[in-house]
Amino acid sequence: MSQIKVLFVCMGNICRSPTAEGVFTNLVEKNGSRDRFLIDSAGTHAYHVGEQPDKRAQQTAKQRGIDLSFIRARKFAHADFEEFDYILAMDQDNYQILTDACPSEHLAKVKMFLEYAPMREERDVPDPYYGGQNGFNHVFDLVEDASLGFYNSVTNK
């Protein structure tokens, strides 16, 4: 069976998309299906390439039993359109950047991450970078819901 390749994308790859990478990795590990997935994250901008996730994102995840310290920010590369089966954008701005750059044969791979959290009214995972701890907690909650919905969607649960 071939791996399902998933890429989470936000702007700088230090808050939202690494949180999604960590939460989704934890989810598939808990379900005993880690070997079925290749999971990564990236940013549409190169502001933080090589850096660990934001300390507040790491702290929020750690409080909920998830380690993000292994993740390093990277910029989205055009080759990612070919490499990944699912490219999940955290918000409309990054979705637009991705779809504008995407070759037509790969457009169906690019989706809004919160499409997989239909119980949520939000369509964007808000960027918590300039806010306080409540923003990071909210992002984590949104990411958990969307991760579960996405997992169930691709594993037909």
C-alpha positions as CSV (number, residue, x, y, z in Angstrom):
1,M,0.0,0.0,0.0
2,S,1.4,3.4,-0.9
3,Q,1.7,6.1,1.7
4,I,-0.7,9.0,1.9
5,K,1.4,12.2,1.6
6,V,0.1,15.2,3.5
7,L,1.5,18.7,3.6
8,F,0.1,21.4,6.0
9,V,0.8,25.0,4.8
10,C,0.6,28.3,6.5
11,M,2.6,31.5,6.0
12,G,5.9,31.1,8.0
13,N,5.7,27.5,9.1
14,I,6.2,28.2,12.8
15,C,2.7,28.3,14.3
16,R,-0.2,26.8,12.5
17,S,1.2,24.3,10.0
18,P,3.8,22.7,12.5
19,T,1.0,22.4,15.0
20,A,-1.1,20.6,12.4
21,E,1.9,18.4,11.5
22,G,2.4,17.5,15.2
23,V,-1.2,16.9,16.0
24,F,-1.8,14.8,12.8
25,T,1.3,12.8,13.4
26,N,0.2,12.1,17.0
27,L,-3.3,11.1,15.8
28,V,-2.0,8.6,13.2
29,E,0.5,7.1,15.7
30,K,-2.3,6.7,18.3
31,N,-4.3,4.9,15.6
32,G,-1.4,2.6,14.7
33,S,-1.2,3.9,11.1
34,R,2.0,6.0,11.1
35,D,3.5,3.9,8.3
36,R,0.6,4.7,6.1
37,F,1.4,8.4,6.1
38,L,4.2,10.8,5.1
39,I,3.5,14.1,7.0
40,D,5.2,17.4,6.6
41,S,4.5,21.2,6.8
42,A,5.8,24.3,5.0
43,G,5.3,28.0,4.7
44,T,4.4,30.1,1.7
45,H,7.0,32.6,2.8
46,A,10.7,32.0,3.8
47,Y,10.6,34.1,7.0
48,H,11.7,31.4,9.4
49,V,13.5,28.7,7.3
50,G,15.4,26.3,9.5
51,E,13.8,27.5,12.8
52,Q,11.8,25.5,15.3
53,P,8.1,26.2,15.8
54,D,7.2,29.3,17.8
55,K,7.9,28.7,21.5
56,R,4.2,29.4,22.3
57,A,3.0,26.8,19.7
58,Q,5.5,24.3,21.2
59,Q,4.3,25.1,24.8
60,T,0.6,24.7,23.8
61,A,1.3,21.4,22.1
62,K,3.5,20.1,25.0
63,Q,0.7,20.9,27.5
64,R,-1.4,18.6,25.4
65,G,1.1,15.8,25.1
66,I,2.5,16.6,21.7
67,D,6.2,17.4,20.8
68,L,6.8,19.9,18.0
69,S,10.6,20.4,18.7
70,F,11.6,18.0,15.8
71,I,10.0,20.3,13.2
72,R,12.0,22.8,11.3
73,A,10.4,25.5,9.1
74,R,10.8,25.3,5.4
75,K,9.4,27.2,2.4
76,F,6.9,25.5,0.2
77,A,8.6,24.3,-3.0
78,H,7.0,23.9,-6.4
79,A,8.0,20.2,-6.3
80,D,5.6,19.8,-3.4
81,F,2.7,19.9,-5.8
82,E,4.0,16.8,-7.4
83,E,5.2,15.1,-4.2
84,F,2.1,15.4,-2.0
85,D,-1.4,13.9,-2.3
86,Y,-3.0,16.5,0.0
87,I,-1.8,20.1,0.4
88,L,-3.9,21.6,3.2
89,A,-3.9,25.4,3.6
90,M,-4.5,27.0,7.0
91,D,-6.3,30.1,5.6
92,Q,-7.7,31.7,2.5
93,D,-4.6,33.9,1.8
94,N,-2.3,30.9,1.7
95,Y,-4.8,28.8,-0.2
96,Q,-4.8,31.6,-2.8
97,I,-1.0,31.7,-3.0
98,L,-1.0,27.9,-3.5
99,T,-3.7,27.7,-6.1
100,D,-2.2,30.7,-8.1
101,A,1.1,28.8,-8.3
102,C,-0.4,25.3,-8.8
103,P,-0.3,23.5,-12.1
104,S,-3.8,22.6,-13.2
105,E,-3.2,18.9,-12.9
106,H,-2.6,19.2,-9.2
107,L,-5.3,21.8,-8.2
108,A,-7.5,19.1,-6.7
109,K,-4.8,18.4,-4.1
110,V,-5.0,21.9,-2.6
111,K,-7.7,22.3,0.0
112,M,-8.6,24.4,3.0
113,F,-7.7,22.4,6.1
114,L,-10.9,23.4,8.0
115,E,-13.0,21.8,5.2
116,Y,-12.4,18.7,7.4
117,A,-14.0,20.4,10.5
118,P,-17.6,20.9,9.3
119,M,-18.7,21.4,12.9
120,R,-16.7,24.6,13.0
121,E,-18.0,27.9,11.7
122,E,-14.5,29.2,10.9
123,R,-13.0,28.6,7.5
124,D,-9.6,29.9,8.3
125,V,-7.2,28.8,11.1
126,P,-6.3,32.3,12.4
127,D,-2.6,33.2,12.7
128,P,-1.9,33.4,16.5
129,Y,1.6,34.9,16.0
130,Y,0.7,38.5,17.2
131,G,-1.8,37.5,19.8
132,G,-1.8,35.9,23.2
133,Q,-2.0,32.4,24.6
134,N,-5.8,32.1,23.9
135,G,-5.0,32.3,20.1
136,F,-2.6,29.4,20.3
137,N,-5.2,27.4,22.3
138,H,-7.9,28.2,19.7
139,V,-5.6,27.2,16.9
140,F,-4.8,23.9,18.6
141,D,-8.5,23.1,19.1
142,L,-9.3,23.9,15.4
143,V,-6.3,21.8,14.3
144,E,-7.4,18.8,16.4
145,D,-10.9,18.9,15.0
146,A,-9.8,19.2,11.4
147,S,-7.1,16.5,11.9
148,L,-9.7,14.0,13.1
149,G,-12.0,14.9,10.2
150,F,-9.2,14.6,7.7
151,Y,-8.0,11.3,9.1
152,N,-11.5,9.9,9.0
153,S,-11.9,11.1,5.5
154,V,-8.8,9.5,4.1
155,T,-9.1,6.3,6.1
156,N,-12.8,5.9,5.4
157,K,-13.7,5.7,9.1
